[in-house]
């Protein structure tokens, strides 16, 4: 199944954080917070402007991003969890 987000929306897969602290303590699932880092899987074709033109998105497929904690809508596709969110919910692109 292939999903193509509409307009200024993006499809993101969360990147799980390390389950241990630097000192080696294992963090239980109940104490972990949802990751705020993810990988962009698919992007829409851009925001529709008032003059009828499309403004392309800044993020692109494959980008690693930071987003707000409660951003987007969670969906499940073939057992995998994803988020669909607006580009406005992206706080930063991680460049390595």
C-alpha positions in Angstrom: 0.0 0.0 0.0 1.3 3.4 -0.9 0.1 6.6 0.9 0.5 10.1 -0.6 -0.3 12.9 1.8 -2.3 15.8 0.5 -1.3 19.5 0.2 1.1 20.5 3.0 1.0 17.3 5.0 3.8 14.8 5.5 3.9 11.1 6.5 6.5 10.5 9.3 7.8 7.4 11.0 9.0 7.9 14.6 12.6 7.1 15.4 12.7 5.3 18.7 15.1 6.7 21.3 17.7 4.7 23.2 16.1 2.6 26.0 19.0 3.0 28.4 20.5 6.0 30.1 24.1 6.9 29.7 24.8 5.2 33.0 23.3 1.9 31.8 19.9 2.1 33.5 17.1 0.5 31.4 14.1 2.8 31.0 10.7 0.8 31.3 8.1 1.4 28.6 5.8 3.0 31.1 8.3 5.8 31.9 9.3 6.5 28.3 7.9 9.5 26.4 6.9 9.4 22.8 9.8 10.2 20.5 9.8 13.7 18.9 12.2 12.7 16.2 11.2 11.0 13.0 12.0 10.2 9.3 9.9 11.7 6.5 8.4 8.8 4.5 6.2 10.8 2.0 5.3 14.5 1.4 2.3 16.2 -0.2 2.5 18.4 -3.3 2.6 21.7 -1.3 0.4 24.3 0.2 -2.2 25.9 -2.1 -1.8 29.7 -2.1 -4.6 32.3 -2.6 -3.4 33.0 -6.1 -3.9 29.3 -7.1 -0.2 28.4 -7.2 1.5 25.7 -5.1 4.2 26.5 -2.5 6.6 23.5 -2.4 7.4 22.0 1.0 10.7 22.6 2.7 11.0 19.0 4.0 11.6 16.1 1.6 11.4 12.3 1.7 14.3 10.9 3.8 14.8 14.0 6.0 15.2 13.4 9.8 13.0 15.9 11.7 12.1 17.1 15.1 8.4 17.8 15.8 6.2 18.9 18.6 5.2 16.2 21.2 1.5 16.1 20.3 1.8 16.8 16.6 -0.1 14.9 13.9 -2.5 12.0 13.7 -1.3 8.5 14.5 -2.1 5.8 11.9 -1.2 2.2 11.6 -0.3 0.6 8.2 0.5 -3.1 8.0 1.5 -3.1 11.7 3.8 -0.1 11.5 2.9 3.2 13.2 3.1 6.5 11.4 2.1 10.1 11.9 0.4 12.4 9.4 1.1 16.0 10.2 1.3 19.4 8.6 4.7 20.8 7.7 4.0 23.6 10.2 4.3 21.0 13.0 8.0 20.4 12.1 10.3 22.3 14.4 13.6 21.5 12.7 15.4 19.3 10.1 18.3 17.3 11.5 21.4 17.6 9.3 24.1 15.1 9.9 
